[in-house]
Amino acid sequence: MGLIPVGADQLATVVTTLAMTERPRPRPLPAAPLRLVHWRQPTADAYRALFRRVGQRWLWFSRLLLDDAALCAVIHDPAVAVHAVLDRQGIEVGLLELDFRQSDVCAIAYLALVPELTGRGHGRWLMAHALALGWRAGVTQLSVRTGSLDHPSALGFYRAQGFVPARRHVETFPDPRLLGVLPRDAAPQIPLLATAS
């Protein structure tokens, strides 16, 4: 057993992939003052704004690195379903992205709400939608991934919803705050070890 050094300009996260191989019994949709809207062809800018709004606290940045053409190739793919969560005022406050590009599998690529809505039961509401939409004809497995930089309750939440941990790996990547992709004060719970060159 030993520690593996990670450069001061890098981050490391333990990523757990979870799977659900049986459709859960139908359950009532939890009440929420939110609504889910299918974004058929979101613009790259609108998608990035929502992605940043829900993911910046957890240092989500992969989609922010893609140019418009590469991003739209993913989010406009007919086998990818992007949904926005809207509040009562019609403001986008959450993201649900389901990826059906692998035969018979639905990957929950992104499931998130703005940090201000966490801990209020809205995650169960959003997951209920994800399960209802993900278990469509021909799907035999739902999968989801979460990393140790995500919300501390994420792994437990997925397990409580019926997902079973299937595999784990360590991912390292450049700190997006040092790349200038996210502001330096993003994710204050994750120490920034290096200064920008």
C-alpha positions as CSV (number, residue, x, y, z in Angstrom):
1,M,0.0,0.0,0.0
2,G,1.3,3.4,-0.8
3,L,0.5,7.0,-1.7
4,I,0.7,8.0,-5.4
5,P,1.8,11.6,-5.8
6,V,-0.4,13.9,-7.8
7,G,1.1,17.1,-9.2
8,A,0.1,20.4,-7.6
9,D,-1.6,21.4,-10.9
10,Q,-3.5,18.1,-11.1
11,L,-6.6,16.7,-9.3
12,A,-7.4,13.1,-8.6
13,T,-10.8,11.5,-8.0
14,V,-12.0,8.0,-7.3
15,V,-14.7,7.3,-9.8
16,T,-17.3,4.6,-9.0
17,T,-19.5,3.2,-11.8
18,L,-22.9,1.9,-10.6
19,A,-25.4,-0.2,-12.5
20,M,-29.1,-1.1,-12.3
21,T,-30.0,-4.3,-14.2
22,E,-33.6,-4.6,-13.3
23,R,-36.4,-2.1,-13.8
24,P,-37.6,-0.9,-10.4
25,R,-41.2,-1.2,-9.4
26,P,-43.2,1.9,-10.3
27,R,-43.3,4.4,-7.5
28,P,-45.1,7.8,-7.2
29,L,-43.3,10.8,-8.5
30,P,-42.2,12.9,-5.5
31,A,-43.8,16.3,-5.4
32,A,-41.5,19.2,-6.5
33,P,-42.0,22.8,-7.6
34,L,-40.0,22.0,-10.7
35,R,-40.6,20.7,-14.2
36,L,-38.5,18.7,-16.6
37,V,-38.3,19.9,-20.2
38,H,-36.7,18.0,-23.1
39,W,-34.1,20.2,-24.8
40,R,-34.3,18.9,-28.3
41,Q,-31.5,21.1,-29.8
42,P,-30.0,23.3,-27.1
43,T,-27.5,25.8,-28.3
44,A,-23.9,25.1,-27.2
45,D,-23.9,28.4,-25.2
46,A,-27.2,27.5,-23.4
47,Y,-26.0,24.0,-22.6
48,R,-22.6,25.3,-21.3
49,A,-24.3,27.9,-19.1
50,L,-26.5,25.2,-17.5
51,F,-23.6,22.7,-17.2
52,R,-21.5,25.4,-15.5
53,R,-24.4,26.4,-13.2
54,V,-24.9,22.8,-11.9
55,G,-21.4,21.5,-12.1
56,Q,-19.0,24.3,-11.2
57,R,-19.1,23.6,-7.5
58,W,-17.9,20.0,-8.2
59,L,-15.4,21.1,-10.8
60,W,-17.2,19.7,-13.8
61,F,-15.4,21.0,-16.9
62,S,-15.1,18.3,-19.6
63,R,-18.0,19.7,-21.7
64,L,-16.6,23.3,-21.3
65,L,-13.4,22.2,-23.2
66,L,-15.3,21.1,-26.3
67,D,-15.7,23.5,-29.2
68,D,-19.3,24.1,-30.5
69,A,-19.1,21.5,-33.2
70,A,-17.8,18.7,-30.9
71,L,-20.3,19.6,-28.1
72,C,-23.3,19.7,-30.5
73,A,-22.2,16.4,-32.0
74,V,-22.9,14.9,-28.6
75,I,-25.9,16.9,-27.3
76,H,-27.7,16.8,-30.7
77,D,-27.1,13.1,-31.2
78,P,-30.5,11.4,-31.6
79,A,-29.4,8.8,-29.1
80,V,-28.7,11.5,-26.4
81,A,-31.6,13.0,-24.5
82,V,-30.9,16.3,-22.8
83,H,-33.4,17.7,-20.3
84,A,-33.4,20.9,-18.3
85,V,-35.1,21.3,-14.9
86,L,-37.0,24.5,-14.7
87,D,-38.1,26.3,-11.6
88,R,-41.5,28.2,-11.3
89,Q,-40.0,31.2,-13.0
90,G,-38.8,29.1,-16.0
91,I,-35.1,29.4,-15.0
92,E,-32.9,26.3,-15.7
93,V,-31.8,24.9,-12.4
94,G,-30.9,21.3,-13.2
95,L,-29.7,19.0,-15.9
96,L,-30.6,15.4,-16.8
97,E,-28.7,13.9,-19.7
98,L,-29.4,10.3,-20.8
99,D,-27.1,8.6,-23.3
100,F,-28.5,5.7,-25.3
101,R,-25.6,5.4,-27.7
102,Q,-24.5,2.0,-26.3
103,S,-26.9,-0.8,-27.4
104,D,-29.3,-1.8,-24.6
105,V,-27.7,0.5,-22.0
106,C,-28.9,3.9,-20.8
107,A,-26.1,5.9,-19.2
108,I,-27.1,8.7,-16.9
109,A,-24.4,11.0,-18.2
110,Y,-25.4,14.0,-16.0
111,L,-28.0,14.3,-13.2
112,A,-27.6,17.5,-11.2
113,L,-29.4,20.5,-9.6
114,V,-27.9,23.8,-8.7
115,P,-26.3,23.6,-5.2
116,E,-29.1,25.7,-3.7
117,L,-31.6,23.0,-4.3
118,T,-29.7,20.1,-2.9
119,G,-30.9,18.4,0.3
120,R,-34.6,19.3,-0.3
121,G,-35.7,16.0,-1.9
122,H,-35.6,17.3,-5.4
123,G,-32.8,14.8,-6.3
124,R,-35.3,12.0,-5.8
125,W,-37.8,13.8,-8.0
126,L,-35.2,14.1,-10.8
127,M,-34.0,10.5,-10.3
128,A,-37.6,9.3,-10.6
129,H,-37.8,11.0,-14.0
130,A,-34.4,9.5,-15.0
131,L,-35.6,6.0,-14.2
132,A,-38.9,6.5,-16.0
133,L,-37.2,7.9,-19.1
134,G,-34.1,5.6,-19.0
135,W,-36.0,2.3,-18.8
136,R,-37.4,2.5,-22.3
137,A,-38.0,-0.5,-24.6
138,G,-34.8,-2.5,-25.3
139,V,-32.8,-1.1,-22.3
140,T,-31.5,-3.9,-20.0
141,Q,-29.2,-1.7,-17.8
142,L,-28.9,1.8,-16.4
143,S,-25.5,3.0,-15.4
144,V,-24.2,6.1,-13.6
145,R,-20.8,7.3,-12.5
146,T,-19.8,9.5,-9.6
147,G,-16.5,10.7,-8.4
148,S,-15.1,11.6,-5.0
149,L,-15.1,15.3,-6.0
150,D,-18.9,15.2,-6.5
151,H,-21.4,16.0,-3.8
152,P,-20.4,13.9,-0.7
153,S,-23.9,12.3,-0.7
154,A,-23.9,11.3,-4.4
155,L,-22.7,7.7,-4.0
156,G,-25.0,7.0,-1.2
157,F,-27.9,8.6,-3.1
158,Y,-27.4,6.4,-6.1
159,R,-27.2,3.3,-4.0
160,A,-30.4,4.2,-2.2
161,Q,-32.1,4.5,-5.6
162,G,-31.2,0.9,-6.4
163,F,-27.9,1.2,-8.2
164,V,-25.1,-1.2,-7.3
165,P,-21.4,-0.3,-7.4
166,A,-19.8,-2.3,-10.3
167,R,-16.3,-0.9,-10.7
168,R,-13.9,1.8,-9.5
169,H,-11.0,3.6,-11.0
170,V,-8.8,6.6,-10.3
171,E,-8.9,9.6,-12.7
172,T,-6.4,12.4,-12.7
173,F,-6.7,15.6,-14.7
174,P,-5.4,19.2,-14.8
175,D,-7.1,21.4,-12.3
176,P,-9.6,23.4,-14.5
177,R,-9.2,26.4,-12.2
178,L,-5.6,26.7,-13.2
179,L,-6.5,26.2,-16.9
180,G,-8.8,29.2,-16.7
181,V,-11.8,27.0,-17.6
182,L,-13.4,27.6,-14.2
183,P,-12.9,30.6,-11.8
184,R,-10.2,30.2,-9.2
185,D,-12.8,30.4,-6.4
186,A,-14.8,27.5,-7.8
187,A,-15.2,24.5,-5.5
188,P,-13.7,26.1,-2.4
189,Q,-14.0,22.7,-0.6
190,I,-11.2,21.4,-2.9
191,P,-7.9,23.1,-2.1
192,L,-6.1,24.9,-4.9
193,L,-2.5,23.8,-4.6
194,A,-0.7,25.6,-7.4
195,T,-0.7,29.1,-8.7
196,A,-1.3,30.0,-12.3
197,S,1.8,30.3,-14.3
